[in-house]
Amino acid sequence: MLSYRAILDLPETIVRRIAAWLRARRRVHDRRPWQRAATCWTQAMMFCRWMLDATPIHRLARDHGLSQASAYRYLHEALDVVADHAPDLPNVLEQQHHSGAGFVCLDGTLIATNAVQIPSPQGNGNDWWYSGKHHRHGGNVQVLTDSTGFPIWTSPVTPGSTHDITAAREHALPALYPAAAKGLPTLTDKGYHGAGIGIQHAVKGHHLDPDNRCRNRLLTGLRAPAERANAILKHFKALQKVTLNPWRITQITRSALVIATATRGSW
């Protein structure tokens, strides 16, 4: 076998921080931490390699002298630990309000997955994880951004057949309404038509009057940077196509958000 050196495109301080979080978890939950097959540093390295490069699990296991089952177990544990450090929506909105932000943006994105056909629990015969809008399997994740287009919060995943407005009503709108009442509106696209007061979206229709056309242009211009958020999250190759259980997309997106926030100056 031929061995070679590789460089992980991530500051060493981030890997050390993740290793410290893992070490703290082991102190609480492990009765015999010295019996672990890998150190916290090794586990953090494996996690970062998988997030950034989507390195196959069998290669991670081989490179670090672990069984494939142990590699999966360490990866899932690291995902849970890092995702726990993602911010909650009320706290994010409070910070934006106190910083004097004029608005936030909400948009949905589909995280592709190799999930097989799963019937919808509604019994209507639809494929639960198949998105008719994107014509592929995946999970719907709502992404909140600041006015510069940087992601500041991600929602729990919903199956790909879920519409953006439905996912937003379940996970985002209950917190966005009070924020809008305090003067922090949310800008969205036309897919959120009817979301409610404080959720600003473009007016649908053709042959609009000059006022509505001007309003649509302004909203489109203000929302334009929000498209940057999905590109930042999908810079992590683990989110370009998820091979784990699709419900784990929640932990993967939150972990990506934590790492992206910690390295914000590099984007």
N, C-alpha and C positions, 0 to 999 in steps of 0.2 A: 504494500500500500504506500502511496505517496502522500506525505504530509506537507502542508503549506501554511503560511501565515495569512491572517485576514484581519482587517480593521473594522470595528463596529462604529458606525457613524453616529456616535452618541457620547456626550461628555462623561468622563469617568465618575464625576460627582453624582450623576443621576443613578448610575449602577450601584454606587456605594450607598446612596439613599435607599434604594429598593432593597438592597441587602440588609440594611439596618431595620427596615420594616419587617422583613422576613425573620430576622433574628429576634425581634420583639415578640412576634407571633409564636415562635418556637418556645420562648421562655414561658409563655402563658399556657400553651396547649400540649407541649411535648413532655412526657414523663421521662424519657430517656433520649434527649436531643443528641447525645454523643453517638447514638446508634444510627444516625442518619447516613444515607449513602453518599450524600453530597453536602458541601458547605453552603452557607447562605450566599456567598459570593458566586459559587458555581450555579446555584439556582437562579440568581439574579441575571447572570450572563445568559443562561439558557432562555429565560423569559424574554430578555431584550433581543436576542437573536431571532426568536420566533416572531416577536412583534414587528421588528423592522424588516426582516428578510423573509419571513414565513418559512424558515428552515424546517424541513420535514422532521417529524418527531424521531424517526429512526436514526437520522443523522445526528441529532442532538444527543440521543442516548449513546450512540457509538462514540462520539467525540468526547463525552464526559464519563465514559466507563459505567453507564447505568443500563438497567434493563428498560425496555420500551414502556412497560407498565409504570415503572418509577418515574420516567421522564414525563409521561402524561400526568401522573399524580402531582409532581412538582410544578408543572405548568399551570394546572388548574388552581393549585394553592396560590401561586404567585398572582394569577389573574384576580382572585378574590381579594388578596391583600392590597394590591395596587389600586383596584377599583374602589375599595373602601375609602380612599383618599380623594375621590372625586367630589366636587362641591355639590350641595343640595340647591335646588332651584330657588327657594325663598331667600337663602343667603346670597346667592349670585345676584338676584334682583335688588336686594337691599344694598349691596356693594355698588351696583350700577347707579342706583338712585342717589346714594351719598356722594358718588364721584361726579355727579352733575351730568351724566350721560343724557343725551336727548332722546334716544330710542334704543331698542334692541331689535334684532331680526330673528324670525323663526322660519325654518325650512326643514323639509323632510328629505331623507336620502335612503336609498335602498342599498343595504349591505348584502352583496351576493353570497349565496351559500350553495353547497352541493346537496342540500336536503332533497330527499326523494319525495314523491307525492304523498301528502298527508291529507285525508279528507277533512273538510271544515266541520267543527263541532256543531254548526247550525244544521247539519244534515241536508244542505242544499246541493251536494255533489261537487262543490268547488274545491280546488286545491288550495289548502290553507296558506302555504308559504309561496304561492305563485303570484307574482305581480302582473296583472294585465297591462298596467301602464308601461312597465319596463320589459315585459315579455321574458321574464326569467325568475328563478326562485331566489328568495332573499328575505331579509327582515327590514321592516320600516323603523327608522330611528329619527326622532325629532331632534334637531340641532339648533340651539340658541346661540346667537353671536352678538358681540358688541358692535358698535358703530363702525369699527374698522374691518369687520368681517372675521375676527378671530373667534373660534368656538369657546364658549364659556360654560356650556352645560349640554349634556346629551340625555335623552330619555331612555327608559327601559325599552327593549325591542318589542315590537308587535309583528305578527306574521305579515308577509309581503302583500297579502290580499287586502290588508287594512288601508283605508284611505287616510290621507294626511290629516284631514279635519277630524276624523274619528280618533286617531292616535293623539292628536293635540288635545281634544276634549278630555281624554282619559288622563293624560300625564302632564300637560303644560298649562292649559287655559285656566284651571282653578287658581293658579298662582299668578298668572299674567294679568287677570282682571284687577286684583287689588293694586298691582304695580301701576297699571294704566290709570287707575283712580288717583294715584299719587303724582301723576305727571310723567310716567315712563311708558309711552305707547310701544306696541309691538308691530313691526312692519312684516307683511307676509306677501305671498303671491296670490294669484286668483284662486288657487285650490282651497284657500281658507275662507271662501265667500260664506258669509253668515256666521262667522265665528263669534261675533258679539262686539259690544262696545269696547273701544280701546285697541282693537285689533284692526290695523289699517291695511287695506289691500286695494289693488287696482280695480276699477269699475269694469265690469264685463260689457260686451256688446260692440256693435259696429256703428259708425256714423255718430259718435259721441259729440256732445256739445263742447265748445272750446274749454270751458272750465274743467270738465272731466278729463279731457285729453291732456291738459296741463297738469292736472293732479296725477294722472297716471305716469307721465314722464318724470315728475318729481319723485314719486315713490320708487319707480324703476331705478332712477339714478342713486337714490339713497340706499336701496337694497343691493345694488350691484356688488359691493364688496363682500356681501354675505356668501356669495358663491365660492369665495376663497376658503370658507370653513370646511366644506366637504373635501376639498382638495388636500387640506392639511391633514384631516383625519385619515384619508385614504392614501396618504403618503406611507402610512404603515401597511406593509404588504399583507399582514395578517387580516386586514379589513378589505382587501381587494377580492378575496373569495374565502369565506370561512368554511373550514372542513370539520370543525367541532360541532357539537350539538347546537343548532341555530339559536336556542335560548341563551347560549353563552355570549351572543353578540353584545348583550348588555354589558357584561364585564369587560369585553374586549374594547368596546368604544370608550368606556369610562377610563380604562387603563391608557388608551391612546391619548385621551384628553389630559390625563395627569402628566404624561411625559411631554406632550406638546406644550402645556402650560409652563412646565419647569424649564423648557428650552425655548421660550417664546421669542427671545431676542434673535434667534437664528433663523426665524421664518421670514 
